[in-house]
Amino acid sequence: PKKVTIEKVTNPRTKQMMITWIKDSKITGYEIMYATNKGFSSGKKTVTVKNYKNTSKTINRLKKGKTYYVKIRSYIIID
C-alpha cells in the first residue's frame, strides 16, 4: 500500500489526541502507533482502525504534560 500521510494531530481535550490522515480506498485498514520517545522503544502502543473509510481516530487516557510521537501505516488483507 501507499504511504499514509498524517494531516494533523490535535488535542481536543486534556489527556487526548486526535489524529487525522488522508484516506486511501485501496486498503483494508490502518495501524496507528504512538510512543513517548522518538525511537518508539518505550511506552509504545498500537491502535488498529479496521475501516478504510475512517480518516481520524481519537486516542484517550494519555498522560498530561508528556510528548507523544505518532506514526501510521496502512495494510491490505489478501484472501
N, C-alpha and C positions, 0 to 999 in steps of 0.2 A: 504493500500500500504506500501511497504518497505520505510525505512527512506532514504532520498536523501542525498548523500554525495557531499559537495562542494569541487571541486578540487582546485580552486584558485580564488582569487579576485584581479584583476589588475586595473591599472589606465592608460588606453591608451592615454588619453589627459586630460587637465585640466578640472575640473568640470564633469568628467565622471568616471564610474566604470564598469568593465566588469566581470560578474560572470560566471564561468564555473563549470558544475557539471557532474556527471556520469549518463548516460541515463538508463532508465528503460522502456522497451517496453510494460509492462503490465498495464500502467497507461494512463489516458486521458490527463493530463497536469500538470503544476507546478504553484505554487504560491510563489512569492518572496516577502519578507517583509524586509524593511530596515528602520533604525531609527538613530537618533543622540545620543541616550543613550542606555546603555546596557540592561535596563529593558523594552525597547520598549514602554515606557509610553508617550513620547512626540516626535513629529516630525516623526511619523510613516507613511510610505507609503506602498502600496501594488501594485505589478505588476503581472498580470496573463499571463502565457505562455501556450496557448491552444494546442500546438502541442507537443506530447511526443518525437518527433524526434529531436527537438532543444536541444542543450546541452550548450547553452550560451545565455546571454542577456546583452546588454549594456544599462545602465541607465544614462540619461543625466540630465542636469540642477541641479547639486549638488553645494553646497557652497564650495568655496575654503578654505582650512585650517581646515575644520571640519573632525571629525572622524565619520565614519558610521559603524553600526553593521548590519549584514545580516543574515537572516535565510531563508530557502527554504523548501517547503513541496510539496509532490505530491498528486494528487487527482484522483479519479475514478468516472465517471458518470455512474450510473446504470439505464438503461432504460430512 
